[in-house]
Amino acid sequence: MADTAPAKESLGSYLDQQRRLAGCGLRELARITDTSVSMVNRLLHDEISRPSPVTLALIAEALSLSLARLFTLAGYPYPDLDDILRTDHGLSDEEISELKSRLSAGEVRR
């Protein structure tokens, strides 16, 4: 039986797709990220294995993308919500579980 699992999305293909959807040209993205057109092109073709986090942050901002998603696609560790609530806000695992339950039940509103 043939393997029908979808191929893992690459950082380059995702960025190229999002760049096109945003109507952003290679030169414009290079200018925004303070890099060369050649480097942007190499990034979009997955020829750069670990782009700098700063470059990813600039691209995320320029194209209104999730930095967490870009970091994940680039293979960088990125904290999940539980980690942030635990380390930045001092919540216990029990408090995090309670908060998630309340969110799921629609009890917490903006």
The first five atom37 places (N, CA, C, CB, O) and aatype in JSON, in Angstrom:
{
  "aatype": [12, 0, 3, 16, 0, 14, 0, 11, 6, 15, 10, 7, 15, 18, 10, 3, 5, 5, 1, 1, 10, 0, 7, 4, 7, 10, 1, 6, 10, 0, 1, 9, 16, 3, 16, 15, 19, 15, 12, 19, 2, 1, 10, 10, 8, 3, 6, 9, 15, 1, 14, 15, 14, 19, 16, 10, 0, 10, 9, 0, 6, 0, 10, 15, 10, 15, 10, 0, 1, 10, 13, 16, 10, 0, 7, 18, 14, 18, 14, 3, 10, 3, 3, 9, 10, 1, 16, 3, 8, 7, 10, 15, 3, 6, 6, 9, 15, 6, 10, 11, 15, 1, 10, 15, 0, 7, 6, 19, 1, 1],
  "atom_mask": [
    [1, 1, 1, 1, 1],
    [1, 1, 1, 1, 1],
    [1, 1, 1, 1, 1],
    [1, 1, 1, 1, 1],
    [1, 1, 1, 1, 1],
    [1, 1, 1, 1, 1],
    [1, 1, 1, 1, 1],
    [1, 1, 1, 1, 1],
    [1, 1, 1, 1, 1],
    [1, 1, 1, 1, 1],
    [1, 1, 1, 1, 1],
    [1, 1, 1, 0, 1],
    [1, 1, 1, 1, 1],
    [1, 1, 1, 1, 1],
    [1, 1, 1, 1, 1],
    [1, 1, 1, 1, 1],
    [1, 1, 1, 1, 1],
    [1, 1, 1, 1, 1],
    [1, 1, 1, 1, 1],
    [1, 1, 1, 1, 1],
    [1, 1, 1, 1, 1],
    [1, 1, 1, 1, 1],
    [1, 1, 1, 0, 1],
    [1, 1, 1, 1, 1],
    [1, 1, 1, 0, 1],
    [1, 1, 1, 1, 1],
    [1, 1, 1, 1, 1],
    [1, 1, 1, 1, 1],
    [1, 1, 1, 1, 1],
    [1, 1, 1, 1, 1],
    [1, 1, 1, 1, 1],
    [1, 1, 1, 1, 1],
    [1, 1, 1, 1, 1],
    [1, 1, 1, 1, 1],
    [1, 1, 1, 1, 1],
    [1, 1, 1, 1, 1],
    [1, 1, 1, 1, 1],
    [1, 1, 1, 1, 1],
    [1, 1, 1, 1, 1],
    [1, 1, 1, 1, 1],
    [1, 1, 1, 1, 1],
    [1, 1, 1, 1, 1],
    [1, 1, 1, 1, 1],
    [1, 1, 1, 1, 1],
    [1, 1, 1, 1, 1],
    [1, 1, 1, 1, 1],
    [1, 1, 1, 1, 1],
    [1, 1, 1, 1, 1],
    [1, 1, 1, 1, 1],
    [1, 1, 1, 1, 1],
    [1, 1, 1, 1, 1],
    [1, 1, 1, 1, 1],
    [1, 1, 1, 1, 1],
    [1, 1, 1, 1, 1],
    [1, 1, 1, 1, 1],
    [1, 1, 1, 1, 1],
    [1, 1, 1, 1, 1],
    [1, 1, 1, 1, 1],
    [1, 1, 1, 1, 1],
    [1, 1, 1, 1, 1],
    [1, 1, 1, 1, 1],
    [1, 1, 1, 1, 1],
    [1, 1, 1, 1, 1],
    [1, 1, 1, 1, 1],
    [1, 1, 1, 1, 1],
    [1, 1, 1, 1, 1],
    [1, 1, 1, 1, 1],
    [1, 1, 1, 1, 1],
    [1, 1, 1, 1, 1],
    [1, 1, 1, 1, 1],
    [1, 1, 1, 1, 1],
    [1, 1, 1, 1, 1],
    [1, 1, 1, 1, 1],
    [1, 1, 1, 1, 1],
    [1, 1, 1, 0, 1],
    [1, 1, 1, 1, 1],
    [1, 1, 1, 1, 1],
    [1, 1, 1, 1, 1],
    [1, 1, 1, 1, 1],
    [1, 1, 1, 1, 1],
    [1, 1, 1, 1, 1],
    [1, 1, 1, 1, 1],
    [1, 1, 1, 1, 1],
    [1, 1, 1, 1, 1],
    [1, 1, 1, 1, 1],
    [1, 1, 1, 1, 1],
    [1, 1, 1, 1, 1],
    [1, 1, 1, 1, 1],
    [1, 1, 1, 1, 1],
    [1, 1, 1, 0, 1],
    [1, 1, 1, 1, 1],
    [1, 1, 1, 1, 1],
    [1, 1, 1, 1, 1],
    [1, 1, 1, 1, 1],
    [1, 1, 1, 1, 1],
    [1, 1, 1, 1, 1],
    [1, 1, 1, 1, 1],
    [1, 1, 1, 1, 1],
    [1, 1, 1, 1, 1],
    [1, 1, 1, 1, 1],
    [1, 1, 1, 1, 1],
    [1, 1, 1, 1, 1],
    [1, 1, 1, 1, 1],
    [1, 1, 1, 1, 1],
    [1, 1, 1, 1, 1],
    [1, 1, 1, 0, 1],
    [1, 1, 1, 1, 1],
    [1, 1, 1, 1, 1],
    [1, 1, 1, 1, 1],
    [1, 1, 1, 1, 1]
  ],
  "atom_positions": [
    [[0.84, -1.17, 0.0], [0.0, 0.0, 0.0], [0.9, 1.25, 0.0], [-0.97, -0.01, 1.23], [1.87, 1.31, 0.76]],
    [[0.58, 2.21, -0.83], [1.38, 3.43, -0.96], [1.16, 4.34, 0.24], [1.04, 4.18, -2.26], [0.07, 4.39, 0.81]],
    [[2.2, 5.06, 0.61], [2.11, 6.01, 1.71], [1.36, 7.24, 1.22], [3.53, 6.4, 2.25], [1.82, 7.92, 0.3]],
    [[0.21, 7.53, 1.82], [-0.6, 8.67, 1.38], [-0.57, 9.82, 2.37], [-2.03, 8.22, 1.17], [-1.38, 10.75, 2.28]],
    [[0.36, 9.77, 3.32], [0.47, 10.85, 4.3], [0.93, 12.11, 3.58], [1.46, 10.47, 5.45], [1.82, 12.06, 2.74]],
    [[0.32, 13.26, 3.92], [0.72, 14.51, 3.28], [2.15, 14.87, 3.65], [-0.23, 15.64, 3.65], [2.61, 14.61, 4.77]],
    [[2.84, 15.48, 2.7], [4.22, 15.91, 2.96], [4.2, 17.04, 3.99], [4.92, 16.38, 1.64], [3.29, 17.86, 4.02]],
    [[5.23, 17.06, 4.82], [5.35, 18.12, 5.82], [5.59, 19.45, 5.11], [6.49, 17.81, 6.83], [6.43, 19.55, 4.22]],
    [[4.86, 20.45, 5.53], [5.01, 21.77, 4.93], [6.37, 22.35, 5.31], [3.88, 22.72, 5.39], [6.79, 22.27, 6.46]],
    [[7.05, 22.92, 4.33], [8.35, 23.51, 4.6], [8.2, 25.0, 4.9], [9.31, 23.29, 3.42], [7.22, 25.63, 4.51]],
    [[9.18, 25.52, 5.6], [9.19, 26.94, 5.91], [9.17, 27.76, 4.61], [10.42, 27.3, 6.76], [8.41, 28.71, 4.48]],
    [[10.02, 27.38, 3.67], [10.11, 28.13, 2.42], [8.81, 28.16, 1.64], [0.0, 0.0, 0.0], [8.4, 29.22, 1.17]],
    [[8.17, 27.02, 1.5], [6.91, 26.99, 0.74], [5.82, 27.78, 1.45], [6.45, 25.55, 0.52], [5.02, 28.47, 0.81]],
    [[5.78, 27.69, 2.78], [4.79, 28.45, 3.54], [5.03, 29.96, 3.38], [4.83, 28.06, 5.03], [4.1, 30.72, 3.13]],
    [[6.29, 30.38, 3.52], [6.6, 31.8, 3.39], [6.3, 32.31, 1.98], [8.07, 32.06, 3.73], [5.78, 33.41, 1.81]],
    [[6.64, 31.51, 0.98], [6.38, 31.94, -0.4], [4.89, 32.08, -0.65], [6.99, 30.95, -1.38], [4.45, 33.04, -1.28]],
    [[4.12, 31.13, -0.16], [2.66, 31.19, -0.31], [2.1, 32.44, 0.37], [2.0, 29.92, 0.27], [1.29, 33.16, -0.21]],
    [[2.53, 32.68, 1.6], [2.02, 33.83, 2.36], [2.49, 35.15, 1.75], [2.46, 33.73, 3.82], [1.76, 36.14, 1.75]],
    [[3.71, 35.16, 1.24], [4.23, 36.37, 0.59], [3.39, 36.72, -0.63], [5.72, 36.18, 0.18], [3.04, 37.88, -0.85]],
    [[3.06, 35.7, -1.42], [2.24, 35.93, -2.62], [0.84, 36.39, -2.24], [2.16, 34.65, -3.46], [0.29, 37.3, -2.87]],
    [[0.26, 35.76, -1.22], [-1.09, 36.16, -0.78], [-1.11, 37.61, -0.3], [-1.58, 35.23, 0.34], [-2.11, 38.32, -0.47]],
    [[-0.03, 38.04, 0.3], [0.07, 39.42, 0.8], [0.44, 40.41, -0.3], [1.09, 39.49, 1.91], [0.42, 41.62, -0.08]],
    [[0.76, 39.89, -1.5], [1.15, 40.76, -2.59], [2.5, 41.43, -2.38], [0.0, 0.0, 0.0], [2.73, 42.55, -2.83]],
    [[3.37, 40.73, -1.68], [4.69, 41.27, -1.34], [5.75, 40.67, -2.28], [5.04, 40.96, 0.14], [5.91, 39.45, -2.33]],
    [[6.46, 41.52, -3.0], [7.49, 41.05, -3.91], [8.77, 40.67, -3.18], [0.0, 0.0, 0.0], [8.95, 40.99, -2.0]],
    [[9.65, 39.97, -3.89], [10.94, 39.57, -3.29], [11.75, 40.78, -2.85], [11.75, 38.74, -4.3], [12.31, 40.79, -1.75]],
    [[11.82, 41.79, -3.69], [12.6, 42.99, -3.35], [12.04, 43.68, -2.11], [12.62, 43.96, -4.53], [12.79, 44.13, -1.24]],
    [[10.7, 43.77, -2.04], [10.07, 44.41, -0.88], [10.36, 43.62, 0.4], [8.55, 44.54, -1.1], [10.67, 44.21, 1.44]],
    [[10.24, 42.29, 0.33], [10.51, 41.47, 1.52], [11.98, 41.58, 1.92], [10.13, 40.0, 1.25], [12.3, 41.59, 3.11]],
    [[12.87, 41.64, 0.94], [14.29, 41.81, 1.24], [14.54, 43.16, 1.93], [15.13, 41.71, -0.06], [15.3, 43.24, 2.89]],
    [[13.89, 44.2, 1.43], [14.05, 45.52, 2.04], [13.53, 45.52, 3.49], [13.31, 46.59, 1.21], [14.19, 46.03, 4.39]],
    [[12.37, 44.96, 3.69], [11.75, 44.93, 5.03], [12.61, 44.16, 6.03], [10.35, 44.29, 4.95], [12.72, 44.55, 7.19]],
    [[13.22, 43.08, 5.56], [14.02, 42.23, 6.45], [15.5, 42.61, 6.47], [13.87, 40.78, 6.05], [16.3, 41.97, 7.14]],
    [[15.84, 43.65, 5.72], [17.22, 44.15, 5.65], [18.19, 43.04, 5.23], [17.65, 44.73, 7.0], [19.27, 42.88, 5.79]],
    [[17.75, 42.27, 4.21], [18.59, 41.22, 3.64], [18.62, 41.39, 2.13], [18.06, 39.8, 4.04], [17.97, 42.28, 1.58]],
    [[19.35, 40.55, 1.46], [19.43, 40.62, 0.0], [18.28, 39.83, -0.63], [20.79, 40.06, -0.5], [17.69, 38.95, -0.01]],
    [[17.98, 40.18, -1.87], [16.97, 39.44, -2.63], [17.41, 37.98, -2.77], [16.74, 40.08, -4.03], [16.6, 37.07, -2.7]],
    [[18.7, 37.79, -2.96], [19.25, 36.44, -3.08], [18.97, 35.62, -1.82], [20.76, 36.5, -3.34], [18.58, 34.46, -1.91]],
    [[19.17, 36.22, -0.65], [18.93, 35.49, 0.61], [17.45, 35.16, 0.77], [19.42, 36.32, 1.81], [17.1, 34.06, 1.2]],
    [[16.57, 36.11, 0.44], [15.13, 35.86, 0.53], [14.76, 34.72, -0.41], [14.32, 37.14, 0.18], [14.01, 33.82, -0.04]],
    [[15.28, 34.76, -1.62], [15.01, 33.71, -2.59], [15.49, 32.34, -2.08], [15.68, 34.04, -3.93], [14.78, 31.34, -2.22]],
    [[16.68, 32.31, -1.5], [17.21, 31.06, -0.94], [16.33, 30.56, 0.21], [18.66, 31.25, -0.45], [16.11, 29.35, 0.35]],
    [[15.84, 31.48, 1.03], [14.96, 31.12, 2.15], [13.66, 30.52, 1.61], [14.66, 32.36, 3.03], [13.18, 29.5, 2.13]],
    [[13.09, 31.14, 0.59], [11.83, 30.65, 0.02], [11.98, 29.31, -0.68], [11.27, 31.67, -0.95], [11.0, 28.58, -0.86]],
    [[13.2, 28.97, -1.07], [13.46, 27.68, -1.71], [14.1, 26.67, -0.75], [14.37, 27.89, -2.92], [14.65, 25.66, -1.17]],
    [[14.01, 26.96, 0.54], [14.5, 26.05, 1.6], [15.99, 25.74, 1.46], [13.72, 24.75, 1.57], [16.43, 24.64, 1.78]],
    [[16.74, 26.71, 1.0], [18.19, 26.54, 0.88], [18.93, 27.07, 2.11], [18.7, 27.24, -0.38], [20.15, 26.97, 2.19]],
    [[18.19, 27.63, 3.05], [18.76, 28.1, 4.32], [18.11, 27.26, 5.41], [18.52, 29.67, 4.55], [16.9, 27.35, 5.62]],
    [[18.91, 26.46, 6.08], [18.33, 25.51, 7.03], [17.85, 26.16, 8.33], [19.35, 24.45, 7.36], [16.83, 25.75, 8.88]],
    [[18.55, 27.16, 8.82], [18.15, 27.8, 10.08], [18.25, 29.33, 9.93], [19.03, 27.31, 11.27], [19.25, 29.92, 10.34]],
    [[17.22, 29.95, 9.36], [17.26, 31.42, 9.26], [17.29, 32.04, 10.65], [16.05, 31.95, 8.45], [16.82, 31.43, 11.61]],
    [[17.83, 33.22, 10.75], [17.94, 33.85, 12.06], [16.56, 34.15, 12.64], [18.78, 35.14, 11.98], [15.64, 34.49, 11.9]],
    [[16.42, 34.02, 13.95], [15.14, 34.36, 14.59], [14.74, 35.81, 14.33], [15.23, 34.12, 16.09], [13.55, 36.11, 14.22]],
    [[15.71, 36.7, 14.22], [15.4, 38.11, 13.95], [14.78, 38.24, 12.56], [16.67, 38.99, 14.05], [13.79, 38.95, 12.38]],
    [[15.34, 37.56, 11.59], [14.79, 37.58, 10.23], [13.37, 37.02, 10.22], [15.68, 36.79, 9.27], [12.48, 37.58, 9.58]],
    [[13.17, 35.92, 10.94], [11.82, 35.33, 11.02], [10.84, 36.3, 11.66], [11.86, 34.01, 11.81], [9.69, 36.4, 11.23]],
    [[11.28, 37.0, 12.7], [10.41, 37.97, 13.36], [10.04, 39.11, 12.42], [11.08, 38.52, 14.63], [8.9, 39.56, 12.41]],
    [[11.0, 39.59, 11.65], [10.73, 40.67, 10.69], [9.76, 40.21, 9.6], [12.04, 41.16, 10.06], [8.87, 40.96, 9.2]],
    [[9.94, 38.99, 9.13], [9.03, 38.44, 8.12], [7.63, 38.27, 8.7], [9.55, 37.09, 7.58], [6.64, 38.63, 8.06]],
    [[7.56, 37.73, 9.91], [6.26, 37.54, 10.56], [5.52, 38.87, 10.69], [6.44, 36.9, 11.96], [4.32, 38.96, 10.41]],
    [[6.23, 39.89, 11.1], [5.61, 41.21, 11.24], [5.19, 41.77, 9.88], [6.57, 42.19, 11.94], [4.09, 42.29, 9.74]],
    [[6.06, 41.66, 8.89], [5.79, 42.22, 7.57], [4.59, 41.55, 6.9], [7.01, 42.07, 6.68], [3.81, 42.22, 6.22]],
    [[4.44, 40.24, 7.1], [3.37, 39.5, 6.42], [2.21, 39.16, 7.34], [3.93, 38.23, 5.83], [1.3, 38.43, 6.95]],
    [[2.23, 39.69, 8.57], [1.18, 39.42, 9.57], [1.01, 37.92, 9.8], [-0.16, 40.04, 9.13], [-0.1, 37.39, 9.74]],
    [[2.14, 37.25, 10.06], [2.14, 35.8, 10.3], [2.43, 35.5, 11.76], [3.17, 35.1, 9.4], [2.93, 36.35, 12.49]],
    [[2.1, 34.31, 12.17], [2.39, 33.84, 13.51], [3.88, 33.54, 13.65], [1.55, 32.6, 13.85], [4.42, 32.69, 12.94]],
    [[4.54, 34.22, 14.57], [5.95, 33.95, 14.82], [6.13, 32.53, 15.34], [6.54, 34.97, 15.82], [7.1, 31.86, 15.0]],
    [[5.2, 32.07, 16.14], [5.27, 30.7, 16.67], [5.28, 29.69, 15.52], [4.09, 30.41, 17.62], [6.04, 28.72, 15.55]],
    [[4.45, 29.92, 14.51], [4.4, 28.99, 13.37], [5.71, 29.01, 12.6], [3.23, 29.34, 12.44], [6.22, 27.96, 12.2]],
    [[6.25, 30.21, 12.37], [7.52, 30.3, 11.64], [8.65, 29.62, 12.42], [7.88, 31.77, 11.38], [9.46, 28.91, 11.83]],
    [[8.7, 29.84, 13.73], [9.72, 29.19, 14.55], [9.58, 27.67, 14.47], [9.64, 29.67, 16.01], [10.57, 26.95, 14.35]],
    [[8.36, 27.19, 14.55], [8.11, 25.76, 14.49], [8.56, 25.18, 13.15], [6.62, 25.46, 14.73], [9.23, 24.15, 13.11]],
    [[8.18, 25.84, 12.06], [8.59, 25.37, 10.73], [10.1, 25.42, 10.55], [7.91, 26.2, 9.65], [10.66, 24.59, 9.82]],
    [[10.76, 26.38, 11.2], [12.22, 26.5, 11.1], [12.95, 25.55, 12.04], [12.65, 27.93, 11.39], [14.18, 25.43, 11.98]],
    [[12.2, 24.88, 12.91], [12.83, 23.93, 13.83], [13.32, 24.54, 15.12], [0.0, 0.0, 0.0], [14.07, 23.9, 15.86]],
    [[12.9, 25.77, 15.41], [13.29, 26.41, 16.67], [12.27, 26.05, 17.75], [13.4, 27.95, 16.5], [11.08, 25.94, 17.47]],
    [[12.73, 25.87, 18.98], [11.77, 25.63, 20.06], [10.95, 26.89, 20.32], [12.51, 25.19, 21.36], [11.46, 28.01, 20.22]],
    [[9.7, 26.71, 20.64], [8.83, 27.83, 20.95], [7.92, 27.39, 22.08], [8.01, 28.3, 19.69], [7.33, 26.31, 22.0]],
    [[7.8, 28.18, 23.12], [6.99, 27.74, 24.27], [5.51, 27.65, 23.91], [7.18, 28.7, 25.45], [4.99, 28.46, 23.14]],
    [[4.85, 26.65, 24.49], [3.41, 26.59, 24.28], [2.72, 27.4, 25.37], [2.9, 25.11, 24.29], [3.38, 27.92, 26.27]],
    [[1.42, 27.51, 25.29], [0.66, 28.34, 26.22], [0.88, 27.92, 27.66], [-0.83, 28.28, 25.88], [1.02, 28.77, 28.54]],
    [[0.91, 26.63, 27.92], [1.12, 26.15, 29.29], [2.46, 26.67, 29.84], [1.09, 24.6, 29.34], [2.53, 27.12, 30.98]],
    [[3.51, 26.6, 29.02], [4.82, 27.09, 29.46], [4.77, 28.58, 29.8], [5.88, 26.83, 28.36], [5.33, 29.01, 30.8]],
    [[4.11, 29.35, 28.96], [4.02, 30.8, 29.19], [3.23, 31.09, 30.46], [3.35, 31.49, 27.99], [3.65, 31.93, 31.26]],
    [[2.11, 30.41, 30.64], [1.3, 30.65, 31.84], [2.06, 30.24, 33.11], [-0.03, 29.87, 31.75], [1.93, 30.88, 34.16]],
    [[2.84, 29.17, 32.99], [3.59, 28.67, 34.14], [4.77, 29.59, 34.48], [4.1, 27.24, 33.87], [4.96, 29.98, 35.63]],
    [[5.57, 29.94, 33.47], [6.79, 30.69, 33.74], [6.59, 32.2, 33.83], [7.8, 30.39, 32.68], [7.19, 32.85, 34.68]],
    [[5.76, 32.75, 32.96], [5.58, 34.21, 32.94], [4.51, 34.7, 33.91], [5.24, 34.66, 31.55], [4.54, 35.84, 34.36]],
    [[3.55, 33.82, 34.22], [2.44, 34.26, 35.07], [2.33, 33.48, 36.37], [1.15, 34.13, 34.32], [1.43, 33.74, 37.17]],
    [[3.23, 32.52, 36.59], [3.3, 31.81, 37.86], [2.12, 30.9, 38.17], [0.0, 0.0, 0.0], [1.88, 30.59, 39.33]],
    [[1.39, 30.45, 37.14], [0.26, 29.57, 37.4], [0.73, 28.13, 37.6], [-0.75, 29.64, 36.24], [1.69, 27.68, 36.97]],
    [[0.04, 27.43, 38.48], [0.33, 26.01, 38.7], [-0.36, 25.18, 37.62], [-0.13, 25.55, 40.12], [-1.21, 25.69, 36.89]],
    [[0.02, 23.91, 37.52], [-0.62, 23.03, 36.55], [-2.13, 22.94, 36.8], [0.01, 21.63, 36.59], [-2.93, 22.88, 35.87]],
    [[-2.49, 22.93, 38.08], [-3.91, 22.87, 38.46], [-4.64, 24.14, 38.0], [-4.06, 22.69, 40.0], [-5.75, 24.07, 37.48]],
    [[-4.02, 25.3, 38.19], [-4.64, 26.56, 37.77], [-4.75, 26.63, 36.24], [-3.82, 27.76, 38.29], [-5.74, 27.15, 35.71]],
    [[-3.75, 26.11, 35.55], [-3.8, 26.09, 34.09], [-4.94, 25.2, 33.61], [-2.45, 25.6, 33.5], [-5.68, 25.56, 32.7]],
    [[-5.08, 24.04, 34.23], [-6.16, 23.12, 33.88], [-7.52, 23.77, 34.12], [-6.03, 21.82, 34.69], [-8.42, 23.65, 33.29]],
    [[-7.67, 24.44, 35.24], [-8.92, 25.13, 35.57], [-9.22, 26.23, 34.55], [-8.85, 25.73, 36.98], [-10.36, 26.37, 34.1]],
    [[-8.22, 27.0, 34.19], [-8.38, 28.06, 33.21], [-8.82, 27.49, 31.86], [-7.07, 28.85, 33.05], [-9.73, 28.04, 31.23]],
    [[-8.19, 26.41, 31.43], [-8.57, 25.77, 30.16], [-10.01, 25.27, 30.2], [-7.62, 24.61, 29.85], [-10.73, 25.38, 29.22]],
    [[-10.42, 24.72, 31.33], [-11.79, 24.23, 31.48], [-12.77, 25.39, 31.37], [-11.96, 23.51, 32.82], [-13.8, 25.28, 30.7]],
    [[-12.45, 26.49, 32.02], [-13.3, 27.68, 31.97], [-13.36, 28.27, 30.58], [-12.79, 28.73, 32.95], [-14.42, 28.73, 30.14]],
    [[-12.23, 28.26, 29.88], [-12.23, 28.76, 28.5], [-13.08, 27.88, 27.6], [-10.79, 28.82, 27.96], [-13.84, 28.38, 26.77]],
    [[-12.97, 26.58, 27.76], [-13.75, 25.64, 26.96], [-15.24, 25.79, 27.21], [-13.32, 24.22, 27.24], [-16.05, 25.63, 26.3]],
    [[-15.59, 26.09, 28.45], [-16.99, 26.25, 28.82], [-17.52, 27.64, 28.46], [-17.17, 26.0, 30.3], [-18.71, 27.92, 28.63]],
    [[-16.65, 28.5, 27.97], [-17.09, 29.86, 27.6], [-17.27, 30.78, 28.78], [0.0, 0.0, 0.0], [-17.96, 31.8, 28.67]],
    [[-16.67, 30.45, 29.92], [-16.84, 31.25, 31.12], [-15.92, 32.46, 31.16], [-16.61, 30.39, 32.33], [-16.17, 33.41, 31.91]],
    [[-14.85, 32.44, 30.38], [-13.89, 33.54, 30.37], [-14.11, 34.33, 29.1], [-12.42, 33.01, 30.48], [-14.07, 33.78, 28.0]],
    [[-14.33, 35.61, 29.25], [-14.57, 36.48, 28.1], [-13.57, 37.61, 28.11], [-16.0, 37.04, 28.11], [-12.97, 37.92, 29.13]],
    [[-13.39, 38.22, 26.94], [-12.48, 39.35, 26.81], [-12.99, 40.54, 27.56], [-12.27, 39.71, 25.35], [-12.35, 41.59, 27.56]]
  ]
}
